[in-house]
Structure formats: C-alpha cells, structure tokens
Amino acid sequence: MADNLEKKSLRNLLLEKRDRTSFDLMKIASEKIQKKLKKINTFRNAQKIGVYYPIGSEILTQDIIQELLSNGKEVFLPKVIGDNIEFRKILDFSSLEKDSFDIMEPKDDCKTDNNLEVILVPTVGISPDGVRLGYGHGFYDRFLAKNKTTTISLTLEKQIVKNIPRSEHDIIIDWIVTEDRILKTQR
C-alpha cells in the first residue's frame, strides 16, 4: 500500500513526539488507559480480545494482557504471516517469542482465530473521527477489511491530530482511549 508523503511526514513527527515520552510518564499513561478501557461495555463484556505486545514507545499493554488472562478472557495477539497478520491465542506470556524484528508474537503452535469481538489497535496517530495512522505497512487495515470487529485505539492524548489524510483502504477505528478521555468515533 503506497504511503503518501504527507502521511509519512506526519508519522515521523508523531513517532518522534511519542518517543520523547519518558518511561515513567508512559507507565502512568498506560495505567490510566487500562482503567478507562474497562468503562467501554463492548470491551468489558467481550470474551475474545485481540491485543498487541508493545514495541518502541507504544502504550504498555502487558498489564492489560495479564488482567484479561487472569479474568478468564481469551487473549489473541497478532502474528505476521507474509504480508498479513493473523491472531493467535496465548495462554500466558510464555506463549510468546521474539520474531525476526524482535517483536513479541505468539509461537507457531498457538491456535489461530481471527473471529474476535474486540481488537486493541496500535496507533502512531489518530484523528477524533477515527482515521488511524499506523506504521504504514497496512497489516491492520488489511486484516480489519476482512474481519469485522470492534476496534479500540490506545494512544497518548498528544497523538490525536485534527486531521489525518485518509486513503480508501484505511479502516475507521470505533473507539479512542487516551490517558485523559474515551472517544467514540462518529460513523
């Protein structure tokens, strides 16, 4: 999926901004986001939930994953297969291993199930109306185009931008959760 220059420039700016967030601030923001997430009924009531393992300066999801597992929820993490991702069930953190890019993902023997009720989507930037800016590889957009589910973006308040150029393949995110607020996007 071709990435336009405007998106690329915005992505670099937002990543730089997010990367400057101290670990302590990220930990505090992640804890606040975890608490806010539980206020969304669709998330709270879901049994099968897709979550990502954080890379770089992404919102820390390890405590969310642990809490979901402790509450008896079925937790699925993405695994890259060629140009696509599929979600595989994990039983605990020992179900994960580092891939060739040093990203934690489910081991090969984890069961695949892409029929999830909710997916937490990693986000570089997002507009209030749900246009998400990812890393530009299109993994989540391709997945979500084929697998309809409720999507929730976990992001820092400073990563919300007024306007993100939308491509025809971009999937609109349903919910945005930051350390300060919960936004339901308008569809």
C-alpha positions in Angstrom: 0.0 0.0 0.0 1.6 3.2 -1.2 2.1 5.7 1.6 1.8 9.3 0.7 4.4 11.9 1.6 2.0 13.8 3.9 1.3 10.6 6.0 5.0 9.7 6.1 5.9 13.2 7.3 3.1 13.2 10.0 4.1 9.6 11.1 7.7 10.7 11.6 6.7 13.8 13.5 4.3 11.8 15.8 6.8 9.0 16.4 9.4 11.5 17.4 7.0 13.2 19.7 5.9 9.8 21.3 9.5 8.6 21.5 10.4 11.6 23.7 7.9 10.5 26.4 9.7 9.2 29.4 9.2 5.6 30.5 7.7 6.8 33.8 5.1 9.0 32.0 4.3 6.2 29.6 3.8 3.8 32.6 1.4 6.3 34.2 -0.5 7.0 31.0 -0.8 3.2 30.3 -2.2 2.6 33.7 -4.8 5.4 33.2 -5.7 4.0 29.7 -6.1 0.5 31.2 -8.6 1.9 33.8 -10.5 3.8 31.1 -10.7 0.8 28.8 -12.8 -1.1 31.3 -15.5 1.7 31.0 -16.3 0.6 27.4 -19.0 -2.1 27.7 -18.1 -3.8 24.4 -14.5 -4.3 25.8 -15.6 -5.3 29.3 -18.2 -7.8 28.0 -16.0 -9.3 25.3 -14.7 -12.9 25.7 -12.3 -13.0 22.7 -10.0 -10.0 22.6 -7.1 -9.1 20.3 -4.2 -7.2 21.9 -0.8 -6.2 20.7 2.5 -6.5 22.6 4.1 -3.1 22.7 7.2 -2.1 20.6 9.2 1.1 21.0 7.1 3.8 22.7 3.7 2.2 22.3 1.2 2.2 25.1 2.3 -0.6 27.5 -0.2 -3.4 27.2 1.4 -6.1 29.3 -0.8 -5.4 32.4 -3.9 -5.3 30.1 -2.9 -8.7 28.7 -2.3 -10.1 32.2 -5.5 -8.8 33.6 -7.5 -10.2 30.7 -5.9 -13.6 31.2 -6.5 -13.5 35.0 -10.2 -12.7 34.3 -10.5 -15.8 32.1 -10.8 -13.9 28.8 -9.4 -15.4 25.6 -6.5 -13.3 24.5 -5.1 -13.2 21.0 -2.0 -11.5 19.7 -1.1 -10.8 16.0 1.5 -12.9 14.2 2.8 -11.7 10.9 2.4 -14.2 8.1 3.8 -12.8 4.8 2.0 -9.5 4.1 -0.8 -10.2 6.6 -1.4 -10.7 10.3 -3.5 -13.4 12.0 -4.4 -13.6 15.6 -3.3 -16.5 17.8 -4.5 -17.4 21.2 -2.0 -17.1 24.1 -2.4 -18.8 27.5 0.3 -16.7 29.2 3.5 -14.8 28.3 5.4 -18.0 27.7 3.2 -18.4 24.6 5.2 -15.6 23.1 8.6 -15.4 21.3 10.6 -12.7 19.5 10.2 -12.7 15.7 12.9 -11.7 13.3 12.2 -8.0 14.0 12.5 -8.5 17.8 8.7 -8.1 18.2 7.0 -10.5 20.6 4.4 -12.6 18.9 2.6 -15.9 19.5 4.6 -19.1 18.9 3.7 -21.2 15.9 1.8 -23.8 17.9 -0.7 -21.2 19.2 -4.2 -21.7 17.8 -5.3 -19.2 15.1 -8.7 -17.5 15.5 -9.5 -14.2 13.6 -13.1 -14.1 14.8 -12.6 -11.7 17.7 -15.1 -9.4 19.5 -12.7 -6.6 20.1 -9.2 -5.7 18.9 -6.9 -3.2 20.5 -5.0 -1.5 17.7 -1.5 0.0 17.9 -1.6 3.7 16.9 1.0 6.3 15.8 -1.6 9.0 15.5 -5.3 9.3 15.1 -7.9 11.9 14.3 -11.0 12.4 16.5 -13.2 10.8 13.8 -11.1 7.6 13.9 -8.7 7.9 10.9 -5.7 6.0 12.3 -2.1 6.4 11.3 -0.1 3.2 11.8 3.4 2.3 10.7 2.5 2.3 7.0 2.6 -1.4 6.4 -1.2 -1.8 6.2 -1.3 -5.0 8.3 -4.2 -3.9 10.5 -6.1 -2.3 7.6 -5.9 -5.5 5.5 -6.9 -7.6 8.5 -9.8 -5.4 9.5 -11.1 -5.1 5.9 -11.7 -8.9 6.0 -12.6 -9.4 9.7 -15.3 -7.1 11.1 -14.9 -6.4 14.8 -14.9 -3.5 17.3 -11.7 -1.6 17.2 -10.1 0.4 20.0 -7.1 2.6 19.6 -4.9 3.0 22.7 -2.9 6.2 22.3 -1.5 9.2 24.1 -3.6 12.4 24.1 -0.8 14.2 22.3 -1.0 11.7 19.4 -4.6 12.9 18.5 -4.4 15.1 15.5 -7.1 17.2 14.0 -6.8 15.7 10.5 -5.1 12.7 9.1 -5.2 12.2 5.3 -7.4 9.2 4.6 -6.7 6.6 2.0 -9.5 4.4 0.6 -8.1 1.3 2.4 -7.9 3.0 5.8 -10.3 1.4 8.3 -12.0 3.8 10.7 -11.4 3.0 14.4 -14.5 2.7 16.7 -13.1 3.9 20.0 -10.1 6.0 21.1 -8.8 5.7 24.6 -6.1 8.1 25.9 -4.9 8.9 29.4 -7.4 11.7 29.6 -10.5 10.5 27.8 -12.6 8.0 25.9 -13.9 9.0 22.4 -16.5 7.1 20.4 -15.9 8.0 16.8 -18.8 9.0 14.6 -19.7 6.6 11.9 
